[in-house]
């Protein structure tokens, strides 16, 4: 039957399936139905008539009797004229750009077969799904306020793949395996997981001898990655992903997806053809002035033409699908600044795709987080377009690292990052939560390696240690790599706690990375994208080995979310209270902060009379102890020690109720330490000279 041009993709409808594919430049289209993903020949080939099965640029057909789980693909005919940007090859099986499921044959090979040779047995294929055939049991988005959100970036496979995870053999490294570890996330206090890419991707998009582990190589923007499912039937990955989301929501944990709309796994002009390139190359990609080659603002060989009307629609449709049908709570956009480029690669002042995303009513209220830069040098931290977008604050990462390794001029920048990066975001007049604060992410050193290595050690990647950044702003604390020296280990523990304290107490949305809470190491590899092994997996033995750090993080999160102040629990957070409070800067002497180039310390006093709380925080990145004067409190009120990263556990952090009184008028902060004192008092207990602002 002729079928309909809407909706795009494969849609169950009245006893069959409507298939629709966009191609402006194709001259013919064939729909192929397969009995099994490994079959060398299709079960049925349906040729679409360019008169009866085409409306405008949409090719469509309705096939009665098709059921969910049907495996299919396309062959698309058209001119093979790379010099004109056209790369049709009618011998290649192509994925549906809107396919909700992807299956990978056992004999899949990334390298394309010779032109004209049938690749049916080796090609990835799409799967027909019924998006309504799932019982969500009343599940709904959690919509945690940003001020009360703690983001934990994790890799679905790496989180439970290690045999010591305690997860069953059949579910290790899967969506189902993650579900088994939800109690761990709850105990830690996490209420939002940011999953590294789960869109179906090409694991072979990498140099020979390694694998694409991170997943920044999408082949579909609608299908969950099938290898992360313990169920390998056609519909298993979709339902298992939904089971995971539903279970995380029941535990009070939001699900954010790291999404890649800047490039695909088809690579550069020498790459394979398995979808977009063979359907409508000049529509889906930004081409150079010589159309044979692809613009490469992503650093991955090609760049998606995100502001083309058809591609814009696909991106927004993808986001709607993951929100409405898969119930995710938000997205982190990889290299989001690419979405600000037009078809020639020029930067647009008001990129249509970004405003389409922001203004779409189906996406209202979800979390939108931009990695506001790209691989071609466009850097938009503090200037990313839109009203509701939050940003990965790369300035926070760099300046916090610089402060704790004692870089000149870093004290003033550190102070600004602590209070929401006013220097970066004040012009937008936005809440502090526009800034997503992190010290580490998947890309670069882990937190343990940040304090253990001065240089990257990427030889295992097979690229002569040339890959990965050369500017990690790290400090190895005196010895490169692992050591049994107890003094070095104490210093590293202290530095890890310093970074975690700065992240959790700064105004903004804090993000930590899987395993940083137990000092997970990648042995100095700062670009471990190609390792699916113990180097990148979560080593669960570290939870016991570094219980001191784990406890520290858990109590930090508990305090940030005010779980020890019952009447505030559902209304605000410590970060929001600090944002609204009166603040004053100090040095080792009260009211005398030192912002000189050679300063490596400062103090901050925060007064919250409404909550009858005061905090006095001082940071000392000197390698010697410093004695700080304390603000004097009237009425016999004493400061009490909540955090001192110089002290061994359990004195490094405590519950507020257990905080020890400080009878002196000064406090000795150890070298390379962060101290936070608190007092239960009101403004009338503080002399006016102490409350002077700076």
DRENBAGU-718566 format. One line per 10 residues: their letters; for each residue x, y, z negated of C-alpha. Coordinates in Angstrom, 3 decimals, padded with zeros to 6 digits. Example, Ala and Ser with C-alpha at 12.3 -4.5 7.8 and 13.67 -1.06 7.14 Angstrom:
<kelums>
AS> 012.300,-004.500,-007.800; 013.670,-001.060,-007.140 .
</kelums>
This chain:
<kelums>
XXXXXXXXXX> 000.000,000.000,000.000; 001.261,003.559,000.665; 001.615,004.509,-002.974; 001.993,007.987,-004.451; 004.813,010.564,-004.729; 004.096,010.963,-008.436; 005.316,009.990,-010.882; 008.917,009.447,-009.811; 010.395,006.044,-010.623; 008.633,002.703,-011.150 .
XXXXXXXXXX> 005.262,003.096,-012.891; 002.825,000.357,-013.986; -000.622,001.246,-012.679; -003.848,-000.725,-011.983; -002.481,-004.196,-011.436; 000.810,-003.301,-009.844; 003.685,-000.843,-009.718; 004.072,002.458,-007.907; 007.653,003.029,-006.763; 008.840,006.532,-005.847 .
XXXXXXXXXX> 012.313,007.729,-004.860; 013.477,011.223,-003.879; 015.806,011.588,-000.904; 015.828,014.658,001.300; 018.392,013.390,003.798; 017.584,009.644,004.058; 016.233,008.246,007.325; 014.934,004.997,005.826; 014.408,003.230,002.501; 014.018,-000.427,001.524 .
XXXXXXXXXX> 012.733,-001.653,-001.824; 014.270,-004.979,-002.871; 012.712,-007.267,-005.491; 014.888,-009.874,-007.222; 014.029,-012.967,-009.239; 017.297,-012.759,-011.205; 019.990,-010.118,-011.606; 022.675,-012.528,-010.317; 020.807,-013.492,-007.146; 022.760,-013.049,-003.910 .
XXXXXXXXXX> 019.581,-012.457,-001.946; 016.414,-010.536,-002.832; 013.143,-012.357,-003.329; 011.416,-009.790,-001.174; 012.359,-006.774,000.947; 009.785,-004.018,001.504; 010.592,-001.480,004.194; 009.078,001.955,003.610; 007.547,003.531,006.672; 008.718,007.152,007.090 .
XXXXXXXXXX> 005.182,008.122,008.100; 002.887,006.274,005.682; 005.342,005.844,002.774; 006.836,009.317,002.703; 005.432,012.592,001.377; 007.778,015.539,001.837; 011.114,014.153,000.516; 009.517,011.465,-001.670; 009.537,007.834,-000.509; 006.861,005.735,-002.197 .
XXXXXXXXXX> 005.021,002.409,-002.119; 002.536,000.584,-004.347; 003.165,-003.150,-004.832; 000.293,-005.150,-006.389; 000.997,-007.945,-008.852; 004.330,-006.664,-010.160; 004.848,-007.111,-013.910; 007.134,-005.488,-016.487; 010.540,-007.105,-016.300; 010.654,-007.138,-012.505 .
XXXXXXXXXX> 014.214,-006.570,-011.267; 014.603,-004.264,-008.286; 016.896,-001.969,-006.312; 016.981,000.152,-003.174; 018.818,000.258,000.112; 018.850,003.698,001.673; 019.668,004.442,005.295; 021.103,007.680,006.598; 024.177,009.207,008.234; 027.615,008.296,006.918 .
XXXXXXXXXX> 029.238,011.694,007.411; 031.422,012.556,004.380; 032.625,015.702,006.135; 028.993,016.868,005.915; 028.594,015.607,002.350; 026.497,012.584,003.424; 027.560,009.154,002.149; 024.824,006.670,003.032; 025.659,002.959,003.149; 022.647,000.760,003.902 .
XXXXXXXXXX> 024.497,-002.365,002.744; 024.694,-001.241,-000.901; 022.063,-002.042,-003.548; 021.283,001.184,-005.403; 019.855,001.818,-008.856; 016.669,003.822,-009.262; 017.667,007.244,-010.730; 014.495,007.040,-012.855; 014.851,003.341,-013.735; 013.965,002.695,-017.387 .
XXXXXXXXXX> 016.062,-000.444,-017.565; 019.390,-001.581,-016.102; 020.740,-005.111,-015.772; 024.365,-005.952,-014.991; 025.207,-009.212,-013.161; 027.893,-011.516,-014.471; 029.979,-010.855,-011.337; 029.695,-007.056,-011.442; 032.804,-005.339,-010.088; 033.250,-001.580,-010.074 .
XXXXXXXXXX> 035.241,-001.633,-006.849; 032.881,-001.298,-003.912; 032.606,-004.130,-001.404; 033.668,-003.257,002.161; 031.142,-001.174,004.058; 028.479,-003.275,005.734; 028.943,-006.207,003.337; 025.966,-007.207,001.182; 026.712,-006.607,-002.527; 023.457,-008.052,-003.942 .
XXXXXXXXXX> 025.109,-010.526,-006.305; 027.498,-007.911,-007.730; 025.279,-004.830,-007.960; 023.651,-003.418,-011.077; 019.874,-003.404,-010.728; 016.905,-001.570,-012.222; 014.061,-003.041,-014.279; 010.333,-002.246,-014.243; 009.121,-001.396,-017.752; 005.806,-000.591,-019.389 .
XXXXXXXXXX> 006.488,002.364,-021.665; 003.157,001.924,-023.463; 003.702,-001.726,-024.429; 005.222,-001.152,-027.852; 003.751,-000.789,-031.322; 005.370,002.182,-033.033; 003.336,001.529,-036.191; 002.709,005.222,-036.793; 006.329,006.296,-036.321; 006.815,010.034,-035.774 .
XXXXXXXXXX> 009.764,012.465,-035.548; 011.258,013.352,-038.922; 012.095,016.987,-038.123; 014.549,017.520,-040.978; 015.353,021.228,-041.404; 018.804,021.954,-040.039; 019.909,023.295,-043.420; 019.215,019.857,-044.919; 020.758,017.795,-042.123; 023.932,015.739,-042.565 .
XXXXXXXXXX> 025.125,014.374,-039.205; 027.124,011.142,-038.999; 028.647,010.546,-035.552; 028.868,006.821,-034.892; 029.473,004.329,-032.111; 026.713,001.711,-031.930; 029.038,-001.135,-031.054; 032.002,-000.053,-033.154; 029.934,000.398,-036.308; 029.249,-003.317,-036.803 .
XXXXXXXXXX> 031.438,-005.160,-034.279; 034.165,-006.042,-036.783; 033.728,-009.584,-038.177; 034.056,-008.141,-041.690; 030.912,-006.030,-041.210; 028.774,-008.744,-042.785; 026.400,-008.557,-039.820; 025.312,-011.803,-038.170; 027.313,-013.093,-035.215; 024.426,-012.578,-032.785 .
XXXXXXXXXX> 023.810,-008.970,-033.753; 027.305,-007.588,-034.412; 027.885,-004.514,-032.247; 024.226,-004.047,-031.301; 021.232,-001.843,-032.011; 019.974,-004.614,-034.292; 023.321,-004.757,-036.065; 023.106,-001.061,-036.856; 019.740,-001.702,-038.500; 021.404,-004.144,-040.893 .
XXXXXXXXXX> 023.744,-001.381,-042.061; 021.077,001.237,-042.762; 021.449,000.732,-046.556; 025.078,001.836,-046.265; 024.035,005.071,-044.550; 021.346,005.668,-047.161; 023.761,005.156,-050.048; 026.199,007.606,-048.482; 023.408,010.160,-048.131; 023.341,010.437,-044.332 .
XXXXXXXXXX> 020.027,011.639,-042.854; 020.955,011.951,-039.150; 023.047,009.680,-036.942; 024.518,011.043,-033.715; 025.043,008.050,-031.460; 027.860,008.140,-028.924; 026.422,007.588,-025.429; 023.713,004.929,-025.245; 022.591,005.678,-021.695; 023.504,002.664,-019.536 .
XXXXXXXXXX> 027.118,003.186,-018.470; 029.851,001.511,-016.436; 032.268,-000.208,-018.814; 034.693,-000.653,-015.910; 035.027,003.093,-015.318; 038.576,003.193,-016.701; 042.138,002.265,-015.737; 042.931,-001.419,-015.074; 043.388,-003.571,-018.147; 041.174,-001.550,-020.483 .
XXXXXXXXXX> 037.448,-000.829,-020.859; 035.292,002.275,-021.100; 034.410,002.055,-024.793; 033.032,005.511,-025.595; 030.424,005.349,-022.828; 030.930,008.718,-021.131; 030.302,007.117,-017.723; 026.526,007.069,-017.171; 024.841,005.091,-014.407; 021.321,005.944,-015.618 .
XXXXXXXXXX> 019.752,008.759,-017.619; 016.712,006.728,-018.682; 017.914,003.210,-019.558; 019.510,002.161,-022.864; 022.890,000.486,-022.495; 022.113,-003.235,-022.158; 025.382,-004.476,-023.692; 024.373,-002.921,-027.035; 021.367,-005.229,-027.260; 021.391,-008.684,-028.819 .
XXXXXXXXXX> 018.524,-009.463,-026.451; 019.714,-009.918,-022.886; 016.331,-010.438,-021.230; 015.173,-007.694,-018.879; 013.104,-005.808,-021.472; 015.101,-006.679,-024.594; 017.379,-003.596,-024.748; 014.425,-001.188,-024.597; 012.494,-002.825,-027.418; 015.590,-003.379,-029.557 .
XXXXXXXXXX> 016.513,000.292,-029.208; 012.994,001.249,-030.298; 013.197,-001.161,-033.242; 016.405,000.598,-034.314; 014.842,004.058,-034.089; 011.786,002.961,-036.026; 013.921,001.392,-038.771; 016.142,004.467,-039.074; 013.088,006.714,-039.320; 011.642,004.544,-042.089 .
XXXXXXXXXX> 014.912,005.118,-043.952; 014.614,008.899,-043.480; 017.402,009.047,-040.881; 017.038,011.019,-037.648; 018.404,009.689,-034.353; 020.383,012.112,-032.164; 021.828,011.009,-028.823; 025.114,012.159,-027.317; 023.975,012.708,-023.716; 026.073,013.109,-020.577 .
XXXXXXXXXX> 024.364,015.241,-017.922; 027.590,016.682,-016.536; 028.830,013.784,-014.373; 028.184,010.140,-013.487; 030.330,007.019,-013.261; 030.469,007.218,-009.455; 033.699,009.169,-009.827; 035.495,011.141,-007.128; 035.429,010.754,-003.338; 037.136,007.370,-003.667 .
XXXXXXXXXX> 034.691,006.073,-006.276; 031.977,003.420,-005.906; 028.410,003.942,-004.732; 025.675,002.540,-006.931; 023.024,005.275,-007.195; 023.034,009.037,-006.628; 025.809,009.159,-004.020; 023.990,006.722,-001.760; 020.552,008.325,-002.229; 021.167,012.043,-001.709 .
XXXXXXXXXX> 024.793,013.013,-002.332; 024.568,016.808,-001.719; 021.501,017.097,-003.952; 022.907,015.308,-006.984; 026.512,016.558,-006.957; 028.409,019.839,-006.695; 030.662,019.490,-003.660; 033.762,021.506,-002.845; 034.008,023.779,000.197; 035.300,020.649,001.917 .
XXXXXXXXXX> 032.217,018.466,001.285; 034.288,015.290,001.344; 035.463,016.116,-002.180; 033.593,016.646,-005.429; 033.910,019.592,-007.775; 035.433,018.284,-010.985; 034.439,020.574,-013.854; 033.937,017.464,-016.006; 037.444,016.063,-015.661; 035.840,012.747,-014.690 .
XXXXXXXXXX> 035.884,013.015,-010.903; 032.517,014.613,-010.134; 030.041,017.160,-011.462; 026.278,016.789,-011.555; 024.421,019.558,-009.696; 022.390,020.320,-012.806; 020.677,023.506,-011.612; 019.350,022.028,-008.375; 015.526,021.852,-008.784; 015.415,018.060,-008.321 .
XXXXXXXXXX> 018.284,017.408,-010.732; 016.852,019.901,-013.244; 013.575,017.996,-013.160; 015.376,014.681,-013.652; 017.288,015.999,-016.676; 014.162,017.390,-018.335; 012.177,014.236,-017.480; 014.938,012.164,-019.071; 014.844,014.205,-022.278; 011.058,014.009,-022.401 .
XXXXXXXXXX> 011.220,010.248,-021.977; 013.678,009.757,-024.826; 011.614,012.017,-027.104; 008.094,010.843,-026.233; 008.647,007.159,-025.451; 011.807,006.344,-027.427; 011.130,008.727,-030.365; 014.608,010.225,-030.662; 014.963,013.411,-032.711; 017.476,015.402,-030.706 .
XXXXXXXXXX> 020.493,015.518,-028.432; 024.119,016.580,-028.384; 025.044,017.627,-024.834; 028.518,016.579,-023.733; 030.405,019.409,-021.947; 027.195,021.417,-022.025; 028.749,024.481,-020.386; 028.672,022.619,-017.058; 024.895,023.010,-017.225; 025.475,026.757,-016.835 .
XXXXXXXXXX> 027.064,026.338,-013.373; 025.286,026.719,-010.021; 025.725,024.624,-006.871; 028.992,026.428,-006.088; 030.276,026.042,-009.632; 029.777,029.702,-010.535; 028.612,030.478,-014.082; 024.993,031.652,-014.220; 023.899,034.288,-016.788; 020.550,032.495,-017.246 .
XXXXXXXXXX> 020.942,028.867,-016.149; 017.508,027.491,-015.161; 018.131,024.001,-016.537; 019.013,025.307,-020.014; 015.889,027.453,-020.177; 013.811,024.555,-018.798; 015.034,022.404,-021.673; 014.522,025.073,-024.300; 011.046,026.116,-023.144; 009.569,022.675,-022.481 .
XXXXXXXXXX> 006.682,022.097,-024.932; 007.383,018.352,-025.149; 010.866,019.198,-026.457; 009.756,021.863,-028.915; 011.226,021.375,-032.366; 013.837,018.774,-031.465; 017.499,019.380,-032.226; 019.541,020.685,-029.280; 023.314,020.748,-029.836; 025.761,021.987,-027.200 .
XXXXXXXXXX> 029.400,021.112,-026.787; 029.796,024.631,-025.444; 032.779,024.163,-023.153; 033.812,022.161,-020.096; 036.981,020.597,-018.688; 037.625,023.507,-016.297; 038.224,026.128,-019.004; 034.733,027.564,-019.510; 034.412,028.166,-023.280; 031.068,029.428,-024.611 .
XXXXXXXXXX> 031.226,028.857,-028.372; 029.287,031.791,-029.762; 027.840,032.734,-026.377; 025.921,029.678,-025.213; 022.656,030.620,-023.527; 019.370,030.123,-025.385; 017.603,030.782,-028.637; 017.315,027.336,-030.219; 020.618,025.732,-029.207; 023.109,024.840,-031.895 .
XXXXXXXXXX> 026.786,024.537,-031.037; 029.674,022.319,-031.940; 031.892,024.939,-033.557; 035.343,024.242,-032.148; 036.600,027.380,-033.881; 035.646,025.845,-037.243; 037.604,022.667,-036.443; 040.734,024.562,-035.367; 040.773,027.189,-038.112; 040.102,024.778,-040.978 .
XXXXXXXXXX> 042.885,022.533,-039.722; 045.208,025.531,-039.453; 044.466,026.699,-042.985; 045.252,023.389,-044.634; 048.518,023.037,-042.688; 049.455,026.606,-043.724; 049.461,028.391,-040.374; 050.127,032.133,-040.593; 047.036,034.328,-040.471; 044.619,031.467,-041.120 .
XXXXXXXXXX> 043.228,032.553,-044.509; 040.885,035.230,-043.142; 039.630,032.939,-040.386; 039.063,030.164,-042.910; 037.013,032.497,-045.090; 034.817,033.418,-042.123; 034.273,029.770,-041.163; 033.291,029.004,-044.734; 030.418,031.490,-044.565; 028.959,030.474,-041.214 .
XXXXXXXXXX> 031.470,031.927,-038.729; 029.977,035.416,-038.824; 032.737,036.588,-036.491; 031.523,034.093,-033.865; 027.740,034.209,-034.264; 026.754,037.506,-035.912; 025.935,039.169,-032.581; 023.164,036.626,-032.027; 021.519,037.349,-035.385; 020.877,033.666,-035.863 .
XXXXXXXXXX> 020.811,031.465,-038.936; 024.102,029.930,-040.054; 022.857,026.531,-038.881; 023.601,027.505,-035.283; 027.101,026.312,-036.165; 027.649,022.559,-036.327; 030.744,022.333,-038.518; 033.195,019.481,-038.039; 036.877,018.836,-038.536; 037.018,015.595,-036.554 .
XXXXXXXXXX> 034.898,013.910,-033.888; 035.297,010.830,-031.688; 037.701,012.792,-029.473; 041.046,013.300,-031.214; 042.518,012.071,-034.478; 040.408,010.476,-037.175; 040.530,012.329,-040.484; 043.042,009.825,-041.851; 045.265,010.284,-038.814; 044.955,014.061,-038.998 .
XXXXXXXXXX> 046.838,013.896,-042.319; 049.142,011.011,-041.291; 050.565,011.945,-037.876; 052.247,014.976,-036.352; 052.219,013.485,-032.853; 049.758,011.392,-030.836; 050.603,007.712,-030.331; 048.645,006.694,-027.231; 051.016,004.193,-025.619; 048.366,001.458,-025.846 .
XXXXXXXXXX> 046.225,003.420,-023.370; 048.655,002.555,-020.592; 049.238,006.138,-019.456; 052.697,006.724,-020.888; 051.354,008.717,-023.840; 050.386,011.512,-021.414; 046.645,011.370,-022.112; 044.923,013.023,-025.054; 045.483,016.485,-026.457; 048.932,017.639,-027.519 .
XXXXXXXXXX> 047.504,020.174,-029.982; 045.795,018.295,-032.796; 046.864,020.868,-035.438; 047.747,017.977,-037.731; 050.234,017.515,-040.569; 051.538,014.100,-041.566; 052.252,015.137,-045.175; 055.929,014.282,-044.823; 056.027,010.843,-043.177; 054.792,009.836,-039.727 .
XXXXXXXXXX> 052.218,007.069,-039.949; 051.425,004.534,-042.696; 053.452,004.616,-045.880; 053.585,002.993,-049.290; 054.987,006.138,-050.901; 052.461,006.878,-053.671; 053.169,010.627,-053.651; 052.473,010.880,-049.920; 049.312,008.818,-050.297; 048.060,011.057,-053.107 .
XXXXXXXXXX> 048.702,014.116,-050.947; 046.874,012.561,-048.000; 043.910,011.689,-050.174; 043.887,015.270,-051.405; 043.979,016.683,-047.880; 041.154,014.382,-046.770; 039.061,015.638,-049.695; 039.946,019.236,-048.837; 038.680,018.824,-045.286; 035.511,017.082,-046.425 .
XXXXXXXXXX> 034.808,019.738,-049.061; 035.261,022.542,-046.532; 032.905,020.783,-044.119; 030.186,020.065,-046.649; 030.220,023.406,-048.460; 030.486,025.689,-045.417; 027.356,027.368,-044.128; 026.054,025.529,-041.079; 025.244,021.925,-040.213; 027.979,019.512,-041.363 .
XXXXXXXXXX> 029.073,016.572,-039.220; 031.411,013.763,-040.229; 032.621,010.848,-038.143; 032.097,007.143,-038.669; 034.756,005.874,-041.049; 036.239,009.206,-042.111; 034.608,008.633,-045.493; 036.913,005.614,-045.977; 040.016,006.852,-044.091; 039.505,004.810,-040.916 .
XXXXXXXXXX> 042.648,004.910,-038.772; 043.365,004.564,-035.061; 047.113,004.403,-035.765; 047.678,007.857,-034.332; 045.767,007.289,-031.076; 043.877,010.513,-030.347; 042.161,009.309,-027.160; 040.893,005.820,-027.962; 038.145,005.881,-025.313; 039.428,002.666,-023.718 .
XXXXXXXXXX> 039.758,000.342,-026.732; 036.975,-002.025,-027.722; 038.839,-003.777,-030.531; 039.921,-003.411,-034.149; 041.617,-000.109,-033.316; 038.242,001.601,-032.883; 035.859,-000.627,-034.836; 034.796,000.282,-038.374; 036.940,-001.788,-040.761; 034.539,-002.545,-043.599 .
XXXXXXXXXX> 037.343,-003.595,-045.944; 038.187,000.111,-046.198; 034.992,000.763,-048.180; 036.584,-000.976,-051.139; 040.166,000.037,-050.402; 039.258,003.740,-050.262; 036.354,003.748,-052.691; 037.732,006.994,-054.141; 037.097,008.871,-050.875; 033.748,007.152,-050.334 .
XXXXXXXXXX> 032.574,008.220,-053.792; 033.792,011.765,-053.175; 031.793,012.073,-049.941; 028.667,010.572,-051.488; 028.681,013.070,-054.373; 029.402,015.984,-052.004; 026.371,015.096,-049.884; 024.213,014.558,-052.940; 025.054,018.021,-054.219; 024.647,019.732,-050.848 .
XXXXXXXXXX> 021.114,018.351,-050.577; 020.404,019.344,-054.211; 019.272,015.865,-055.084; 020.150,016.662,-058.679; 017.762,019.656,-058.761; 014.322,018.114,-058.442; 012.274,021.273,-057.858; 014.536,022.322,-054.955; 014.731,018.949,-053.255; 012.217,019.556,-050.511 .
XXXXXXXXXX> 012.583,023.317,-050.119; 016.192,024.266,-049.533; 019.797,023.146,-049.706; 022.965,024.317,-051.390; 024.115,025.775,-048.063; 020.946,027.841,-047.686; 021.185,029.029,-051.300; 024.767,030.183,-050.742; 023.798,031.945,-047.515; 021.228,034.062,-049.388 .
XXXXXXXXXX> 023.383,034.674,-052.452; 025.609,037.592,-053.437; 029.233,036.816,-052.599; 032.541,038.424,-053.491; 036.126,037.666,-052.501; 039.072,037.326,-054.866; 042.698,036.244,-054.897; 044.760,034.897,-057.751; 043.738,038.210,-059.330; 040.065,039.074,-059.606 .
XXXXXXXXXX> 038.811,041.432,-056.894; 042.188,041.316,-055.117; 041.915,038.984,-052.111; 045.021,038.667,-049.963; 044.261,038.512,-046.238; 047.842,039.037,-045.095; 049.476,036.880,-042.420; 051.411,034.956,-045.080; 048.453,034.296,-047.385; 047.444,030.681,-047.880 .
XXXXXXXXXX> 044.904,031.055,-050.664; 041.748,032.917,-051.617; 038.760,032.650,-053.931; 035.037,033.160,-053.436; 032.456,033.867,-056.126; 028.808,033.121,-055.315; 025.996,034.432,-057.532; 022.472,033.019,-057.384; 020.529,034.619,-060.251; 017.228,033.261,-058.900 .
XXXXXXXXXX> 018.536,029.745,-059.457; 020.591,030.693,-062.531; 023.716,029.349,-060.859; 027.151,030.724,-060.102; 029.968,029.099,-058.192; 033.609,030.081,-058.081; 035.586,028.401,-055.315; 039.284,028.740,-054.681; 041.373,027.234,-051.938; 045.120,026.793,-052.262 .
XXXXXXXXXX> 046.986,025.437,-049.257; 050.380,026.387,-050.725; 052.688,023.538,-051.635; 052.913,024.947,-055.136; 050.283,025.432,-057.875; 048.603,028.804,-058.255; 046.939,030.233,-061.335; 043.652,031.988,-060.524; 041.941,034.485,-062.794; 038.313,033.605,-063.439 .
XXXXXXXXXX> 035.413,036.049,-063.469; 034.495,036.738,-067.063; 031.014,035.620,-068.133; 029.183,037.303,-071.003; 027.059,035.671,-073.682; 029.416,032.796,-074.368; 028.803,031.238,-070.928; 031.676,029.017,-069.743; 032.748,027.969,-066.301; 032.629,024.212,-065.732 .
XXXXXXXXXX> 034.672,022.138,-063.296; 032.665,020.470,-060.550; 035.399,019.749,-057.932; 039.169,019.686,-058.148; 040.712,017.741,-055.283; 044.112,017.729,-057.043; 042.798,015.532,-059.832; 042.549,011.744,-059.539; 039.156,010.078,-059.433; 036.767,010.324,-061.253 .
XXXXXXXXXX> 037.797,013.848,-062.240; 038.064,015.046,-058.627; 034.265,015.454,-058.422; 031.370,014.846,-060.758; 027.622,015.304,-061.118; 026.786,018.866,-062.099; 025.473,017.669,-065.435; 028.852,016.080,-066.186; 030.973,019.102,-065.247; 033.605,019.802,-067.921 .
XXXXXXXXXX> 033.779,023.294,-069.526; 036.807,025.502,-068.909; 037.513,027.525,-072.069; 040.386,029.528,-070.532; 040.162,032.710,-068.463; 042.392,031.267,-065.741; 042.527,028.008,-063.823; 045.631,026.326,-062.422; 044.889,025.039,-058.904; 047.310,022.339,-057.849 .
XXXXXXXXXX> 049.196,022.476,-054.551; 047.093,021.766,-051.466; 043.808,021.707,-053.326; 040.250,022.988,-053.411; 038.546,023.775,-056.718; 034.892,024.585,-057.321; 033.665,025.750,-060.722; 030.038,026.323,-061.610; 028.139,028.066,-064.363; 024.500,028.263,-065.331 .
XXXXXXXXXX> 024.009,031.961,-065.843; 022.285,035.041,-064.446; 023.550,038.361,-063.116; 023.358,039.936,-066.575; 026.151,037.597,-067.706; 028.602,039.054,-065.133; 030.241,042.451,-065.623; 029.677,044.853,-062.714; 033.394,045.093,-061.910; 033.480,041.328,-061.244 .
XXXX> 030.498,041.472,-058.924; 032.045,044.032,-056.584; 031.822,042.988,-052.927; 034.750,042.850,-050.519 .
</kelums>
